[in-house]
C-alpha cells in the first residue's frame, strides 16, 4: 500500500540511527509492528487473574 504522510525529518533520522532498518519503508513497518505488539501486550495484562485455569502444575511437570 502506498501512503503519503508528513513525518518530521528529525524523527525519521533518529529512528533510522537507532534501528536496523535500511529503508524508511522498513522503518515504518517495524514501528507499526512494534506498536501493535505493545497494544496486544497491554490488552493481555487486563486478563491477569480473570481467567480460571484448572491446571495441576505437578502433573504438568511430571512430579509425584
SULSUL-V456905 format. One record per backbone hydrogen bond with DSSP energy under -0.5 kcal/mol. NH is the residue of the N-H (numbers start at 1). CO is the residue of the C=O. Records with the same first field share a line. If there is no record, write none. Layout:
NH: CO, CO
//
This chain:
5: 3
7: 5
11: 8
12: 8
13: 9
14: 10
15: 11
16: 12
17: 13
18: 14
19: 15
27: 23
28: 24
29: 25
30: 26
31: 27
32: 28
33: 29
34: 30
35: 31
36: 32
37: 33
38: 34
39: 35
40: 36
41: 37
42: 38
43: 39
44: 40
45: 41
46: 42
47: 44
48: 45
50: 47
51: 47
52: 50
53: 51
55: 53
57: 55
60: 56
61: 57
62: 59
63: 58
//
